[in-house]
Amino acid sequence: MRRRRLVGVSDPVDLPAVIDAPVPFAKGHGTENDFVILPDLTGRLEVSADQVRAVCDRRAGIGGDGIIRIAPDPAGGYFMDHRNSDGSLAQMCGNGARLFVRYLVDNDLVEAGQVEFGTRAGRRSAEVLPDGRVRLGMGAVTIGPESASSVAGVSFPGVAVDVGNPHLVAFIEVPVDTLNLLDQPQFDEAVFADGVNLEYVNVLGPGEVRMRVHERGVGETRSCGTGTVAVAAAHLRRQGAVSGTVLVHVPGGTIEVGVEGGTGTITGPAVVVGSGGIDPAWWNAHR
């Protein structure tokens, strides 16, 4: 695997609330679930919800499903400060976490091998493979109660799954490609008071499914890493299994999901496409 260092991303920068220097950033994606990375190696960059929304704006900003601020972790190493594109905090994101680790390794911020880091859902560990894909431990996977969601007035029964963040997985006969997920699907707010990620799934075979997802705080995305784990765990349970491997096809590609002993792993691509600096006047104007 050829490793490359991105311009200006490894030097600690003092970034107070109002800044007078460009804010370093990188842009990347995991199965087309895309993020803006903000390397804040000294932990001094203040990021408001308004700034997140401005940066993630696909017409007036850089564009992304969210931002990932790389911050020091009090427990050691780095912390993945993930914000959804609407500015809300997120517990965990599998695609974002793979990109986070790929960035750290490519820029020599950590040694290659097993990389441990912090998230709002707890400590995680990942490894960049020789082919450039990243294998990520997703932590505990818990199947919850049954519930339902509706798309354009059509109700789909599903099952709740917790992967450090909440999911509702619905296996449907209607081809997922035909669903209109531009609008927020309806769900039981008494069950999911803080919102929920909604997955709609077609079964292709015993170890293969196709899904689309409407993410909490974002809308429909091309992929959702934690969502693929939720789908794989629910799919295996439908077959009477608690462990196994499932290929999950999403609009942005394919992720290999393993479930074993109540925990999940995902293996998939993580691509850093470029880097630059955010104009300080623009950044300050969106505080």
DRENDO-1510 file (C-alpha; in Angstrom, 1 decimal, always signed):
<recs>
REC; n; res; u; v; w
REC; 1; MET; +0.0; +0.0; +0.0 .
REC; 2; ARG; +1.4; +3.4; -1.0 .
REC; 3; ARG; +1.2; +5.9; +1.8 .
REC; 4; ARG; +1.1; +9.6; +1.3 .
REC; 5; ARG; +1.3; +12.6; +3.5 .
REC; 6; LEU; -1.3; +15.4; +2.9 .
REC; 7; VAL; -0.2; +19.0; +2.9 .
REC; 8; GLY; -0.1; +20.8; +6.2 .
REC; 9; VAL; -2.0; +18.4; +8.3 .
REC; 10; SER; +0.6; +17.1; +10.8 .
REC; 11; ASP; +1.6; +20.4; +12.4 .
REC; 12; PRO; -0.2; +21.3; +15.7 .
REC; 13; VAL; -2.0; +24.6; +15.2 .
REC; 14; ASP; -3.2; +27.0; +17.9 .
REC; 15; LEU; -6.8; +27.7; +16.8 .
REC; 16; PRO; -8.8; +29.9; +19.2 .
REC; 17; ALA; -12.5; +30.8; +18.7 .
REC; 18; VAL; -11.6; +33.6; +16.3 .
REC; 19; ILE; -8.8; +32.6; +14.0 .
REC; 20; ASP; -6.5; +34.4; +11.6 .
REC; 21; ALA; -5.0; +31.4; +9.7 .
REC; 22; PRO; -6.6; +28.8; +7.4 .
REC; 23; VAL; -8.2; +25.9; +9.2 .
REC; 24; PRO; -6.6; +22.7; +7.8 .
REC; 25; PHE; -9.0; +20.1; +6.5 .
REC; 26; ALA; -9.1; +16.9; +4.4 .
REC; 27; LYS; -12.0; +15.4; +2.5 .
REC; 28; GLY; -12.7; +11.7; +2.2 .
REC; 29; HIS; -15.3; +8.9; +2.2 .
REC; 30; GLY; -16.1; +5.3; +3.1 .
REC; 31; THR; -18.4; +3.8; +0.5 .
REC; 32; GLU; -19.3; +7.3; -0.5 .
REC; 33; ASN; -20.4; +8.3; +3.0 .
REC; 34; ASP; -18.3; +11.5; +3.0 .
REC; 35; PHE; -16.8; +13.6; +5.7 .
REC; 36; VAL; -14.7; +16.7; +6.2 .
REC; 37; ILE; -11.8; +15.9; +8.6 .
REC; 38; LEU; -10.5; +18.7; +10.9 .
REC; 39; PRO; -7.2; +17.8; +12.4 .
REC; 40; ASP; -7.2; +19.6; +15.8 .
REC; 41; LEU; -4.1; +17.9; +17.3 .
REC; 42; THR; -3.8; +20.4; +20.2 .
REC; 43; GLY; -7.6; +20.2; +21.1 .
REC; 44; ARG; -8.1; +24.0; +20.7 .
REC; 45; LEU; -10.4; +24.3; +17.8 .
REC; 46; GLU; -13.9; +25.4; +18.7 .
REC; 47; VAL; -16.5; +24.2; +16.3 .
REC; 48; SER; -20.1; +25.4; +16.5 .
REC; 49; ALA; -23.2; +23.7; +15.0 .
REC; 50; ASP; -23.5; +26.6; +12.6 .
REC; 51; GLN; -19.9; +26.0; +11.3 .
REC; 52; VAL; -20.6; +22.3; +10.9 .
REC; 53; ARG; -23.7; +23.1; +8.8 .
REC; 54; ALA; -21.8; +25.6; +6.7 .
REC; 55; VAL; -18.8; +23.3; +6.1 .
REC; 56; CYS; -21.1; +20.4; +5.1 .
REC; 57; ASP; -23.2; +22.5; +2.8 .
REC; 58; ARG; -22.8; +20.9; -0.7 .
REC; 59; ARG; -23.3; +24.2; -2.6 .
REC; 60; ALA; -21.9; +26.9; -0.4 .
REC; 61; GLY; -19.4; +24.8; +1.7 .
REC; 62; ILE; -17.0; +21.9; +1.2 .
REC; 63; GLY; -19.8; +19.4; +1.4 .
REC; 64; GLY; -20.2; +16.2; +3.5 .
REC; 65; ASP; -22.5; +14.0; +5.5 .
REC; 66; GLY; -20.7; +15.3; +8.6 .
REC; 67; ILE; -17.3; +16.4; +10.0 .
REC; 68; ILE; -14.8; +14.5; +12.0 .
REC; 69; ARG; -12.6; +16.6; +14.3 .
REC; 70; ILE; -9.4; +14.7; +15.3 .
REC; 71; ALA; -8.8; +15.7; +18.9 .
REC; 72; PRO; -6.5; +14.5; +21.7 .
REC; 73; ASP; -8.1; +11.8; +23.8 .
REC; 74; PRO; -7.6; +12.0; +27.6 .
REC; 75; ALA; -7.4; +8.2; +27.6 .
REC; 76; GLY; -4.5; +8.3; +25.2 .
REC; 77; GLY; -4.2; +8.7; +21.4 .
REC; 78; TYR; -6.9; +10.5; +19.5 .
REC; 79; PHE; -10.7; +11.1; +19.9 .
REC; 80; MET; -13.1; +11.0; +17.0 .
REC; 81; ASP; -15.3; +14.0; +17.5 .
REC; 82; HIS; -18.1; +13.3; +14.9 .
REC; 83; ARG; -20.8; +15.8; +14.1 .
REC; 84; ASN; -23.7; +15.2; +11.8 .
REC; 85; SER; -24.3; +17.6; +8.9 .
REC; 86; ASP; -27.1; +19.3; +10.8 .
REC; 87; GLY; -24.6; +20.2; +13.6 .
REC; 88; SER; -25.8; +17.6; +16.1 .
REC; 89; LEU; -23.3; +15.3; +17.9 .
REC; 90; ALA; -23.0; +11.7; +16.9 .
REC; 91; GLN; -22.0; +8.7; +19.0 .
REC; 92; MET; -20.3; +6.6; +16.3 .
REC; 93; CYS; -20.0; +6.2; +12.6 .
REC; 94; GLY; -18.4; +3.1; +11.0 .
REC; 95; ASN; -17.5; +4.7; +7.7 .
REC; 96; GLY; -16.2; +7.8; +9.4 .
REC; 97; ALA; -14.2; +5.8; +11.8 .
REC; 98; ARG; -12.5; +3.9; +9.0 .
REC; 99; LEU; -11.6; +7.2; +7.3 .
REC; 100; PHE; -10.4; +8.6; +10.7 .
REC; 101; VAL; -8.0; +5.7; +11.1 .
REC; 102; ARG; -6.8; +5.7; +7.5 .
REC; 103; TYR; -6.0; +9.4; +7.9 .
REC; 104; LEU; -4.1; +8.9; +11.1 .
REC; 105; VAL; -1.9; +6.1; +9.6 .
REC; 106; ASP; -1.3; +7.8; +6.3 .
REC; 107; ASN; -0.1; +11.0; +8.0 .
REC; 108; ASP; +2.1; +9.1; +10.5 .
REC; 109; LEU; +0.1; +10.3; +13.5 .
REC; 110; VAL; +0.0; +6.7; +14.7 .
REC; 111; GLU; +1.9; +3.6; +13.9 .
REC; 112; ALA; +0.5; +1.1; +11.5 .
REC; 113; GLY; -1.2; -1.9; +13.0 .
REC; 114; GLN; -4.0; -2.0; +15.5 .
REC; 115; VAL; -5.0; +1.6; +16.2 .
REC; 116; GLU; -7.1; +2.4; +19.3 .
REC; 117; PHE; -9.1; +5.6; +19.6 .
REC; 118; GLY; -12.0; +7.2; +21.5 .
REC; 119; THR; -15.6; +7.8; +20.3 .
REC; 120; ARG; -18.7; +8.9; +22.1 .
REC; 121; ALA; -19.8; +5.2; +22.0 .
REC; 122; GLY; -16.5; +4.1; +23.7 .
REC; 123; ARG; -13.1; +2.9; +22.7 .
REC; 124; ARG; -12.7; +1.3; +19.3 .
REC; 125; SER; -9.8; -0.4; +17.4 .
REC; 126; ALA; -9.1; -0.7; +13.7 .
REC; 127; GLU; -6.3; -1.7; +11.3 .
REC; 128; VAL; -5.4; -0.6; +7.8 .
REC; 129; LEU; -5.1; -3.7; +5.6 .
REC; 130; PRO; -2.4; -4.1; +2.9 .
REC; 131; ASP; -5.0; -3.4; +0.2 .
REC; 132; GLY; -6.0; -0.1; +1.8 .
REC; 133; ARG; -9.3; -1.2; +3.3 .
REC; 134; VAL; -9.8; -0.8; +7.0 .
REC; 135; ARG; -11.1; -3.4; +9.4 .
REC; 136; LEU; -12.9; -1.9; +12.3 .
REC; 137; GLY; -14.2; -3.3; +15.6 .
REC; 138; MET; -17.7; -2.0; +16.1 .
REC; 139; GLY; -18.2; -3.1; +19.7 .
REC; 140; ALA; -21.4; -4.6; +21.1 .
REC; 141; VAL; -24.5; -5.2; +18.9 .
REC; 142; THR; -27.8; -5.5; +20.8 .
REC; 143; ILE; -31.1; -6.6; +19.2 .
REC; 144; GLY; -34.0; -4.7; +20.7 .
REC; 145; PRO; -37.8; -4.6; +20.4 .
REC; 146; GLU; -39.9; -4.7; +17.3 .
REC; 147; SER; -41.2; -1.4; +15.9 .
REC; 148; ALA; -42.2; +0.1; +12.6 .
REC; 149; SER; -41.4; +3.0; +10.2 .
REC; 150; SER; -43.3; +4.3; +7.3 .
REC; 151; VAL; -42.2; +5.7; +3.9 .
REC; 152; ALA; -44.7; +7.8; +1.9 .
REC; 153; GLY; -47.5; +6.4; +4.1 .
REC; 154; VAL; -46.5; +2.7; +3.7 .
REC; 155; SER; -45.7; +1.0; +7.0 .
REC; 156; PHE; -42.8; -1.4; +7.3 .
REC; 157; PRO; -42.3; -3.6; +10.4 .
REC; 158; GLY; -38.8; -3.7; +11.8 .
REC; 159; VAL; -36.5; -4.4; +14.7 .
REC; 160; ALA; -34.5; -2.1; +16.8 .
REC; 161; VAL; -30.7; -2.7; +17.0 .
REC; 162; ASP; -28.2; -0.8; +19.1 .
REC; 163; VAL; -24.6; -0.4; +17.7 .
REC; 164; GLY; -23.6; +2.4; +20.1 .
REC; 165; ASN; -26.3; +4.4; +18.3 .
REC; 166; PRO; -29.9; +3.5; +17.5 .
REC; 167; HIS; -31.1; +1.7; +14.4 .
REC; 168; LEU; -34.4; +0.4; +13.1 .
REC; 169; VAL; -34.0; -2.4; +10.5 .
REC; 170; ALA; -36.9; -3.3; +8.2 .
REC; 171; PHE; -36.7; -6.2; +5.8 .
REC; 172; ILE; -39.0; -5.5; +2.9 .
REC; 173; GLU; -40.2; -7.2; -0.3 .
REC; 174; VAL; -40.4; -3.9; -2.3 .
REC; 175; PRO; -37.1; -3.2; -4.1 .
REC; 176; VAL; -35.2; -0.7; -1.9 .
REC; 177; ASP; -34.2; +1.2; -5.1 .
REC; 178; THR; -37.8; +2.3; -5.5 .
REC; 179; LEU; -38.2; +3.9; -2.1 .
REC; 180; ASN; -38.4; +7.7; -1.8 .
REC; 181; LEU; -36.1; +8.6; +1.1 .
REC; 182; LEU; -35.8; +12.3; +0.4 .
REC; 183; ASP; -38.3; +13.0; +3.1 .
REC; 184; GLN; -37.9; +11.9; +6.8 .
REC; 185; PRO; -39.6; +8.5; +7.2 .
REC; 186; GLN; -42.0; +8.3; +10.2 .
REC; 187; PHE; -41.2; +6.2; +13.2 .
REC; 188; ASP; -42.4; +5.7; +16.8 .
REC; 189; GLU; -40.9; +8.6; +18.7 .
REC; 190; ALA; -42.0; +7.0; +22.0 .
REC; 191; VAL; -39.6; +4.2; +21.3 .
REC; 192; PHE; -36.8; +6.4; +19.7 .
REC; 193; ALA; -37.1; +9.7; +21.6 .
REC; 194; ASP; -33.7; +10.8; +20.4 .
REC; 195; GLY; -34.3; +9.8; +16.8 .
REC; 196; VAL; -33.1; +6.7; +14.9 .
REC; 197; ASN; -31.2; +5.6; +11.8 .
REC; 198; LEU; -33.6; +3.8; +9.5 .
REC; 199; GLU; -32.4; +0.9; +7.3 .
REC; 200; TYR; -34.5; -0.8; +4.5 .
REC; 201; VAL; -33.3; -4.1; +3.4 .
REC; 202; ASN; -33.7; -6.6; +0.5 .
REC; 203; VAL; -32.4; -10.1; +1.2 .
REC; 204; LEU; -30.3; -11.4; -1.7 .
REC; 205; GLY; -29.1; -14.7; -0.1 .
REC; 206; PRO; -28.1; -16.3; +3.2 .
REC; 207; GLY; -25.0; -14.1; +3.5 .
REC; 208; GLU; -25.9; -11.1; +1.3 .
REC; 209; VAL; -28.3; -8.2; +1.5 .
REC; 210; ARG; -28.9; -4.8; -0.1 .
REC; 211; MET; -29.8; -1.8; +2.0 .
REC; 212; ARG; -30.6; +1.9; +1.9 .
REC; 213; VAL; -30.5; +4.2; +4.9 .
REC; 214; HIS; -32.0; +7.4; +6.2 .
REC; 215; GLU; -29.5; +8.7; +8.9 .
REC; 216; ARG; -30.5; +10.6; +11.9 .
REC; 217; GLY; -29.4; +14.2; +11.6 .
REC; 218; VAL; -28.3; +13.8; +8.0 .
REC; 219; GLY; -31.0; +12.3; +5.7 .
REC; 220; GLU; -30.4; +9.6; +3.1 .
REC; 221; THR; -26.7; +8.8; +2.7 .
REC; 222; ARG; -24.8; +6.5; +0.3 .
REC; 223; SER; -23.8; +4.3; +3.2 .
REC; 224; CYS; -23.9; +3.9; +7.0 .
REC; 225; GLY; -21.2; +1.7; +8.7 .
REC; 226; THR; -23.1; +1.1; +12.0 .
REC; 227; GLY; -26.2; +0.5; +9.9 .
REC; 228; THR; -24.5; -2.3; +8.0 .
REC; 229; VAL; -23.7; -4.0; +11.3 .
REC; 230; ALA; -27.3; -3.5; +12.6 .
REC; 231; VAL; -28.6; -5.0; +9.3 .
REC; 232; ALA; -26.2; -8.0; +9.4 .
REC; 233; ALA; -27.1; -8.8; +13.0 .
REC; 234; ALA; -30.8; -8.6; +12.3 .
REC; 235; HIS; -30.4; -10.7; +9.1 .
REC; 236; LEU; -28.5; -13.4; +11.0 .
REC; 237; ARG; -31.1; -13.5; +13.7 .
REC; 238; ARG; -33.8; -14.1; +11.1 .
REC; 239; GLN; -31.8; -17.2; +10.1 .
REC; 240; GLY; -31.6; -18.4; +13.7 .
REC; 241; ALA; -27.9; -17.5; +13.9 .
REC; 242; VAL; -25.9; -15.3; +16.3 .
REC; 243; SER; -22.6; -15.3; +14.4 .
REC; 244; GLY; -21.6; -15.1; +10.8 .
REC; 245; THR; -20.4; -12.9; +7.9 .
REC; 246; VAL; -22.7; -10.9; +5.7 .
REC; 247; LEU; -22.0; -8.8; +2.6 .
REC; 248; VAL; -24.0; -5.6; +2.7 .
REC; 249; HIS; -24.4; -3.7; -0.5 .
REC; 250; VAL; -25.1; +0.0; -0.2 .
REC; 251; PRO; -25.5; +2.6; -2.9 .
REC; 252; GLY; -21.9; +3.6; -2.3 .
REC; 253; GLY; -20.3; +0.1; -2.5 .
REC; 254; THR; -20.0; -3.0; -0.4 .
REC; 255; ILE; -19.0; -3.7; +3.2 .
REC; 256; GLU; -18.2; -7.0; +4.8 .
REC; 257; VAL; -19.7; -7.4; +8.2 .
REC; 258; GLY; -18.8; -10.0; +10.8 .
REC; 259; VAL; -20.8; -10.7; +13.9 .
REC; 260; GLU; -19.3; -12.9; +16.6 .
REC; 261; GLY; -20.0; -13.2; +20.3 .
REC; 262; GLY; -22.4; -10.2; +20.4 .
REC; 263; THR; -19.9; -7.8; +18.7 .
REC; 264; GLY; -19.4; -6.6; +15.2 .
REC; 265; THR; -16.6; -5.8; +12.7 .
REC; 266; ILE; -16.7; -4.1; +9.4 .
REC; 267; THR; -14.2; -4.2; +6.5 .
REC; 268; GLY; -14.4; -1.7; +3.7 .
REC; 269; PRO; -12.7; +1.1; +1.8 .
REC; 270; ALA; -11.6; +4.4; +3.3 .
REC; 271; VAL; -10.5; +7.0; +0.8 .
REC; 272; VAL; -8.9; +10.4; +1.5 .
REC; 273; VAL; -9.3; +12.5; -1.7 .
REC; 274; GLY; -7.6; +15.7; -0.9 .
REC; 275; SER; -6.8; +18.4; +1.6 .
REC; 276; GLY; -6.6; +22.2; +2.0 .
REC; 277; GLY; -7.3; +25.1; +4.3 .
REC; 278; ILE; -10.6; +26.8; +5.1 .
REC; 279; ASP; -10.5; +30.6; +4.7 .
REC; 280; PRO; -10.4; +32.1; +8.2 .
REC; 281; ALA; -12.7; +35.0; +7.4 .
REC; 282; TRP; -15.3; +32.5; +6.1 .
REC; 283; TRP; -14.9; +30.3; +9.2 .
REC; 284; ASN; -15.2; +33.2; +11.6 .
REC; 285; ALA; -18.3; +34.5; +9.8 .
REC; 286; HIS; -20.1; +31.2; +10.5 .
REC; 287; ARG; -19.3; +31.0; +14.2 .
</recs>
